[in-house]
């Protein structure tokens, strides 16, 4: 293999890993919320961009170190999520067909945040870039990769690993998984289902915020990325199976590699269409998704 072809291959692999891990983070956050409280969170893309914009404000306007800004952004998501859950989300827990009500509610949140972003950040700039966590270049064979992106990849994979450990081994994680499987049976086993709803909403949004700030640390972004990420996260959740964390992880990584590969030979726009085509094709043969919970 020539050096040129090897560089293209390594570039595709590295980009696929970075994008795939971030896609997986956001999709896992979406599927945790949906699996627990049946909320198809259409505002996930706006939360993703909100995290990125908060990080940009802290680093560029306030001079906060990017690592500290990332921690603060993820931390802010927790009280924000509990406030939204207390004021809005819990009012629909006992509503019949509440997933429809939640979808309309999240669309309203999306419109509000879109308006706020357009009237504030949209007037300041059409492109945003955060300072890197670390500087320098690392060579992987003949391919030079920004060390900052490798750090982002390591952080994203670490968060995913910690999340899986939480869901599998911690009692709160097991309670969430029990609610995923059967709410009534979980309640009979002593699980506080309503408290699990609150925890799932906060945890899911924290993971989405983590994806947003990590994306902003690795790449420049604009406000339109919210809609792209929202569609991508929903497509990943549907293909992986609504409520399946493993499905969101696997399909998210596949989407990342798909975008990296298609972008190499075509464009990211065509890659986005390939997601939708793959989603429709898979749903024709398995409507419940690849990994039904």
DRENDO-1510 file (C-alpha; in Angstrom, 1 decimal, always signed):
<recs>
REC; n; res; u; v; w
REC; 1; UNK; +0.0; +0.0; +0.0 .
REC; 2; UNK; +1.4; +3.4; -1.0 .
REC; 3; UNK; +1.9; +6.1; +1.7 .
REC; 4; UNK; -0.9; +8.2; +0.2 .
REC; 5; UNK; -3.4; +5.3; +0.4 .
REC; 6; UNK; -2.2; +4.5; +3.9 .
REC; 7; UNK; -2.7; +8.1; +5.0 .
REC; 8; UNK; -6.2; +8.1; +3.6 .
REC; 9; UNK; -7.0; +4.8; +5.4 .
REC; 10; UNK; -5.6; +6.0; +8.7 .
REC; 11; UNK; -7.4; +9.3; +8.4 .
REC; 12; UNK; -10.7; +7.6; +7.8 .
REC; 13; UNK; -10.2; +5.3; +10.8 .
REC; 14; UNK; -9.2; +8.1; +13.2 .
REC; 15; UNK; -12.0; +10.4; +12.0 .
REC; 16; UNK; -14.5; +7.5; +12.2 .
REC; 17; UNK; -13.4; +6.7; +15.8 .
REC; 18; UNK; -13.8; +10.3; +16.9 .
REC; 19; UNK; -17.1; +11.0; +15.2 .
REC; 20; UNK; -18.4; +7.5; +16.1 .
REC; 21; UNK; -17.7; +7.9; +19.8 .
REC; 22; UNK; -19.3; +11.3; +19.9 .
REC; 23; UNK; -22.4; +10.1; +17.9 .
REC; 24; UNK; -22.6; +7.1; +20.3 .
REC; 25; UNK; -22.5; +9.4; +23.4 .
REC; 26; UNK; -25.4; +11.5; +22.1 .
REC; 27; UNK; -27.4; +8.5; +20.9 .
REC; 28; UNK; -26.9; +6.8; +24.3 .
REC; 29; UNK; -28.1; +9.9; +26.1 .
REC; 30; UNK; -31.2; +10.0; +23.8 .
REC; 31; UNK; -31.9; +6.3; +24.3 .
REC; 32; UNK; -31.5; +6.4; +28.1 .
REC; 33; UNK; -34.2; +9.1; +28.3 .
REC; 34; UNK; -36.5; +7.3; +25.8 .
REC; 35; UNK; -36.0; +3.9; +27.4 .
REC; 36; UNK; -36.8; +5.2; +30.9 .
REC; 37; UNK; -39.6; +7.7; +30.4 .
REC; 38; UNK; -40.7; +7.1; +26.8 .
REC; 39; UNK; -39.6; +10.6; +25.9 .
REC; 40; UNK; -38.4; +11.0; +22.2 .
REC; 41; UNK; -36.2; +14.1; +23.0 .
REC; 42; UNK; -36.3; +16.2; +19.9 .
REC; 43; UNK; -34.3; +18.8; +21.7 .
REC; 44; UNK; -31.2; +16.6; +22.0 .
REC; 45; UNK; -29.5; +18.6; +19.1 .
REC; 46; UNK; -30.1; +21.9; +20.8 .
REC; 47; UNK; -28.7; +20.5; +24.1 .
REC; 48; UNK; -25.7; +19.4; +22.2 .
REC; 49; UNK; -25.1; +22.9; +20.8 .
REC; 50; UNK; -25.9; +24.5; +24.1 .
REC; 51; UNK; -23.0; +22.6; +25.7 .
REC; 52; UNK; -20.7; +23.6; +22.9 .
REC; 53; UNK; -21.8; +27.3; +23.1 .
REC; 54; UNK; -21.4; +27.3; +26.9 .
REC; 55; UNK; -17.9; +25.9; +26.5 .
REC; 56; UNK; -17.1; +28.6; +23.9 .
REC; 57; UNK; -18.3; +31.3; +26.2 .
REC; 58; UNK; -16.3; +30.1; +29.1 .
REC; 59; UNK; -13.1; +29.6; +27.2 .
REC; 60; UNK; -13.2; +32.6; +24.8 .
REC; 61; UNK; -15.1; +35.2; +26.8 .
REC; 62; UNK; -14.1; +34.3; +30.4 .
REC; 63; UNK; -10.7; +32.8; +29.8 .
REC; 64; UNK; -11.5; +29.5; +31.5 .
REC; 65; UNK; -9.2; +26.6; +30.6 .
REC; 66; UNK; -10.9; +24.2; +28.2 .
REC; 67; UNK; -10.6; +21.2; +30.6 .
REC; 68; UNK; -12.3; +23.1; +33.4 .
REC; 69; UNK; -14.9; +24.5; +31.0 .
REC; 70; UNK; -15.8; +20.9; +29.9 .
REC; 71; UNK; -16.2; +19.8; +33.5 .
REC; 72; UNK; -18.4; +22.9; +34.3 .
REC; 73; UNK; -20.6; +22.4; +31.2 .
REC; 74; UNK; -21.3; +18.8; +32.1 .
REC; 75; UNK; -21.9; +19.8; +35.7 .
REC; 76; UNK; -24.3; +22.5; +34.6 .
REC; 77; UNK; -26.4; +20.0; +32.7 .
REC; 78; UNK; -27.4; +18.2; +36.0 .
REC; 79; UNK; -29.3; +21.0; +37.8 .
REC; 80; UNK; -30.6; +22.2; +34.4 .
REC; 81; UNK; -32.0; +18.7; +33.7 .
REC; 82; UNK; -33.5; +18.3; +37.2 .
REC; 83; UNK; -35.2; +21.8; +36.9 .
REC; 84; UNK; -36.7; +20.9; +33.5 .
REC; 85; UNK; -37.8; +17.5; +34.9 .
REC; 86; UNK; -39.4; +19.1; +37.9 .
REC; 87; UNK; -41.1; +22.0; +36.1 .
REC; 88; UNK; -42.2; +20.3; +32.8 .
REC; 89; UNK; -41.4; +16.6; +32.3 .
REC; 90; UNK; -42.9; +15.0; +35.4 .
REC; 91; UNK; -46.3; +16.6; +34.7 .
REC; 92; UNK; -46.7; +14.1; +31.9 .
REC; 93; UNK; -45.7; +10.9; +33.7 .
REC; 94; UNK; -49.3; +9.7; +34.0 .
REC; 95; UNK; -50.6; +11.0; +30.8 .
REC; 96; UNK; -51.9; +8.3; +28.3 .
REC; 97; UNK; -49.7; +8.1; +25.2 .
REC; 98; UNK; -47.2; +10.5; +26.9 .
REC; 99; UNK; -44.5; +9.9; +24.3 .
REC; 100; UNK; -46.6; +12.1; +21.9 .
REC; 101; UNK; -46.9; +14.8; +24.6 .
REC; 102; UNK; -43.2; +14.6; +25.3 .
REC; 103; UNK; -42.3; +14.9; +21.6 .
REC; 104; UNK; -44.4; +18.1; +21.3 .
REC; 105; UNK; -42.9; +19.4; +24.5 .
REC; 106; UNK; -39.3; +18.7; +23.3 .
REC; 107; UNK; -40.2; +20.4; +20.0 .
REC; 108; UNK; -41.2; +23.5; +21.9 .
REC; 109; UNK; -37.9; +23.5; +23.9 .
REC; 110; UNK; -36.1; +23.1; +20.5 .
REC; 111; UNK; -37.9; +26.2; +19.1 .
REC; 112; UNK; -37.2; +28.3; +22.2 .
REC; 113; UNK; -33.5; +27.4; +22.3 .
REC; 114; UNK; -33.1; +27.9; +18.5 .
REC; 115; UNK; -34.6; +31.4; +18.8 .
REC; 116; UNK; -32.3; +32.2; +21.7 .
REC; 117; UNK; -29.2; +30.9; +19.9 .
REC; 118; UNK; -30.1; +32.8; +16.7 .
REC; 119; UNK; -30.7; +36.1; +18.5 .
REC; 120; UNK; -27.6; +35.9; +20.6 .
REC; 121; UNK; -24.7; +33.8; +19.3 .
REC; 122; UNK; -26.0; +33.9; +15.8 .
REC; 123; UNK; -25.3; +37.7; +15.7 .
REC; 124; UNK; -21.8; +37.3; +17.0 .
REC; 125; UNK; -20.5; +34.7; +14.6 .
REC; 126; UNK; -21.4; +32.0; +12.2 .
REC; 127; UNK; -18.5; +29.7; +13.2 .
REC; 128; UNK; -17.2; +28.8; +16.6 .
REC; 129; UNK; -13.9; +27.2; +17.7 .
REC; 130; UNK; -12.8; +26.3; +21.2 .
REC; 131; UNK; -9.1; +26.3; +22.2 .
REC; 132; UNK; -7.6; +22.8; +22.2 .
REC; 133; UNK; -7.1; +20.8; +25.4 .
REC; 134; UNK; -3.5; +20.2; +24.5 .
REC; 135; UNK; -1.4; +21.4; +21.6 .
REC; 136; UNK; +0.9; +19.5; +19.3 .
REC; 137; UNK; +0.8; +16.8; +16.6 .
REC; 138; UNK; +1.1; +13.0; +17.1 .
REC; 139; UNK; +2.1; +10.8; +14.2 .
REC; 140; UNK; +0.3; +7.5; +13.7 .
REC; 141; UNK; +2.5; +5.9; +11.1 .
REC; 142; UNK; +2.8; +8.5; +8.3 .
REC; 143; UNK; -0.4; +10.3; +9.4 .
REC; 144; UNK; -0.1; +13.5; +11.6 .
REC; 145; UNK; -3.1; +13.8; +14.0 .
REC; 146; UNK; -3.8; +16.7; +16.3 .
REC; 147; UNK; -3.0; +15.4; +19.8 .
REC; 148; UNK; -6.1; +17.3; +21.0 .
REC; 149; UNK; -8.3; +15.1; +18.9 .
REC; 150; UNK; -6.7; +11.9; +20.3 .
REC; 151; UNK; -7.4; +13.2; +23.8 .
REC; 152; UNK; -11.0; +13.9; +22.9 .
REC; 153; UNK; -11.3; +10.4; +21.6 .
REC; 154; UNK; -9.8; +9.0; +24.8 .
REC; 155; UNK; -12.2; +11.0; +26.9 .
REC; 156; UNK; -15.3; +10.0; +24.8 .
REC; 157; UNK; -14.4; +6.3; +25.1 .
REC; 158; UNK; -13.7; +6.7; +28.8 .
REC; 159; UNK; -17.1; +8.3; +29.4 .
REC; 160; UNK; -18.8; +5.5; +27.4 .
REC; 161; UNK; -16.9; +2.9; +29.5 .
REC; 162; UNK; -17.9; +4.6; +32.7 .
REC; 163; UNK; -21.5; +4.8; +31.6 .
REC; 164; UNK; -21.6; +1.1; +30.8 .
REC; 165; UNK; -20.0; +0.3; +34.2 .
REC; 166; UNK; -22.6; +2.4; +35.9 .
REC; 167; UNK; -25.5; +0.8; +34.2 .
REC; 168; UNK; -24.2; -2.7; +34.7 .
REC; 169; UNK; -22.7; -2.7; +38.2 .
REC; 170; UNK; -24.1; +0.2; +40.2 .
REC; 171; UNK; -27.4; -0.1; +42.0 .
REC; 172; UNK; -28.8; +3.1; +40.4 .
REC; 173; UNK; -27.7; +1.8; +37.0 .
REC; 174; UNK; -29.4; -1.6; +37.6 .
REC; 175; UNK; -32.6; +0.3; +38.7 .
REC; 176; UNK; -32.6; +2.2; +35.4 .
REC; 177; UNK; -32.1; -1.0; +33.5 .
REC; 178; UNK; -35.0; -2.6; +35.4 .
REC; 179; UNK; -37.2; +0.3; +34.5 .
REC; 180; UNK; -36.1; -0.1; +30.9 .
REC; 181; UNK; -37.2; -3.7; +30.9 .
REC; 182; UNK; -40.5; -3.6; +32.8 .
REC; 183; UNK; -41.7; -0.7; +34.9 .
REC; 184; UNK; -44.4; -2.6; +36.8 .
REC; 185; UNK; -42.0; -5.5; +37.7 .
REC; 186; UNK; -39.4; -3.0; +38.8 .
REC; 187; UNK; -41.9; -1.2; +41.1 .
REC; 188; UNK; -42.8; -4.6; +42.6 .
REC; 189; UNK; -39.1; -5.3; +43.3 .
REC; 190; UNK; -38.9; -2.0; +45.3 .
REC; 191; UNK; -37.5; +0.3; +42.6 .
REC; 192; UNK; -38.6; +3.9; +43.0 .
REC; 193; UNK; -39.8; +4.3; +39.4 .
REC; 194; UNK; -40.4; +8.1; +39.5 .
REC; 195; UNK; -37.0; +8.7; +41.0 .
REC; 196; UNK; -35.5; +6.6; +38.3 .
REC; 197; UNK; -37.2; +8.8; +35.7 .
REC; 198; UNK; -35.6; +11.9; +37.2 .
REC; 199; UNK; -32.2; +10.2; +37.3 .
REC; 200; UNK; -32.4; +8.9; +33.8 .
REC; 201; UNK; -33.4; +12.3; +32.4 .
REC; 202; UNK; -30.4; +14.0; +34.2 .
REC; 203; UNK; -28.0; +11.2; +33.2 .
REC; 204; UNK; -29.1; +11.1; +29.5 .
REC; 205; UNK; -28.8; +14.9; +29.2 .
REC; 206; UNK; -25.4; +14.9; +30.9 .
REC; 207; UNK; -24.2; +12.4; +28.3 .
REC; 208; UNK; -25.5; +14.6; +25.5 .
REC; 209; UNK; -23.8; +17.6; +27.0 .
REC; 210; UNK; -20.6; +15.6; +27.2 .
REC; 211; UNK; -20.9; +14.8; +23.5 .
REC; 212; UNK; -21.5; +18.5; +22.7 .
REC; 213; UNK; -18.5; +19.8; +24.5 .
REC; 214; UNK; -16.2; +17.1; +23.2 .
REC; 215; UNK; -17.3; +17.8; +19.6 .
REC; 216; UNK; -16.6; +21.5; +20.1 .
REC; 217; UNK; -13.1; +20.7; +21.5 .
REC; 218; UNK; -12.3; +18.6; +18.4 .
REC; 219; UNK; -14.0; +20.5; +15.6 .
REC; 220; UNK; -15.3; +24.0; +14.7 .
REC; 221; UNK; -19.1; +24.2; +14.6 .
REC; 222; UNK; -22.0; +26.4; +13.8 .
REC; 223; UNK; -25.6; +26.5; +14.9 .
REC; 224; UNK; -26.9; +24.2; +12.2 .
REC; 225; UNK; -25.1; +21.3; +13.7 .
REC; 226; UNK; -27.9; +21.0; +16.2 .
REC; 227; UNK; -30.4; +19.8; +13.5 .
REC; 228; UNK; -27.8; +17.5; +12.0 .
REC; 229; UNK; -27.0; +15.9; +15.4 .
REC; 230; UNK; -30.7; +15.6; +16.3 .
REC; 231; UNK; -31.5; +13.7; +13.1 .
REC; 232; UNK; -28.4; +11.6; +13.5 .
REC; 233; UNK; -29.1; +10.7; +17.1 .
REC; 234; UNK; -32.7; +9.7; +16.3 .
REC; 235; UNK; -31.6; +7.6; +13.4 .
REC; 236; UNK; -29.0; +5.8; +15.5 .
REC; 237; UNK; -31.6; +5.1; +18.3 .
REC; 238; UNK; -34.1; +3.8; +15.8 .
REC; 239; UNK; -31.7; +1.5; +14.0 .
REC; 240; UNK; -30.0; +0.3; +17.2 .
REC; 241; UNK; -33.4; -0.3; +18.9 .
REC; 242; UNK; -35.2; +2.3; +21.1 .
REC; 243; UNK; -34.0; +1.9; +24.6 .
REC; 244; UNK; -30.9; -0.2; +23.7 .
REC; 245; UNK; -27.7; +1.4; +25.0 .
REC; 246; UNK; -25.6; -1.3; +23.3 .
REC; 247; UNK; -27.4; -0.7; +20.0 .
REC; 248; UNK; -26.8; +3.1; +20.3 .
REC; 249; UNK; -23.1; +2.5; +20.9 .
REC; 250; UNK; -22.6; +0.0; +18.0 .
REC; 251; UNK; -24.7; +1.9; +15.5 .
REC; 252; UNK; -23.1; +5.2; +16.6 .
REC; 253; UNK; -19.7; +3.9; +15.8 .
REC; 254; UNK; -20.9; +2.6; +12.4 .
REC; 255; UNK; -22.3; +6.0; +11.6 .
REC; 256; UNK; -19.0; +7.6; +12.5 .
REC; 257; UNK; -17.1; +5.4; +10.2 .
REC; 258; UNK; -19.7; +5.8; +7.5 .
REC; 259; UNK; -19.5; +9.6; +7.6 .
REC; 260; UNK; -15.7; +9.4; +7.6 .
REC; 261; UNK; -15.6; +7.0; +4.6 .
REC; 262; UNK; -18.3; +8.7; +2.5 .
REC; 263; UNK; -16.8; +12.2; +3.2 .
REC; 264; UNK; -13.5; +10.9; +1.9 .
REC; 265; UNK; -15.0; +10.0; -1.5 .
REC; 266; UNK; -18.0; +12.4; -1.6 .
REC; 267; UNK; -19.3; +14.8; +1.0 .
REC; 268; UNK; -20.7; +14.9; +4.5 .
REC; 269; UNK; -24.1; +15.8; +3.1 .
REC; 270; UNK; -24.2; +12.6; +1.0 .
REC; 271; UNK; -23.0; +10.7; +4.1 .
REC; 272; UNK; -26.1; +12.1; +6.0 .
REC; 273; UNK; -28.4; +10.8; +3.3 .
REC; 274; UNK; -26.7; +7.4; +3.5 .
REC; 275; UNK; -27.7; +7.2; +7.2 .
REC; 276; UNK; -31.3; +7.8; +6.3 .
REC; 277; UNK; -31.2; +5.3; +3.5 .
REC; 278; UNK; -29.6; +2.7; +5.8 .
REC; 279; UNK; -32.2; +3.4; +8.4 .
REC; 280; UNK; -35.1; +2.8; +6.0 .
REC; 281; UNK; -33.6; -0.3; +4.6 .
REC; 282; UNK; -33.0; -1.9; +8.0 .
REC; 283; UNK; -36.5; -0.9; +9.3 .
REC; 284; UNK; -38.0; -2.7; +6.3 .
REC; 285; UNK; -36.6; -6.0; +7.6 .
REC; 286; UNK; -36.5; -5.3; +11.4 .
REC; 287; UNK; -38.9; -2.6; +12.4 .
REC; 288; UNK; -37.9; -2.9; +16.1 .
REC; 289; UNK; -34.3; -2.1; +15.4 .
REC; 290; UNK; -31.2; -4.3; +15.4 .
REC; 291; UNK; -31.0; -4.5; +19.2 .
REC; 292; UNK; -34.5; -4.6; +20.7 .
REC; 293; UNK; -34.3; -4.0; +24.4 .
</recs>
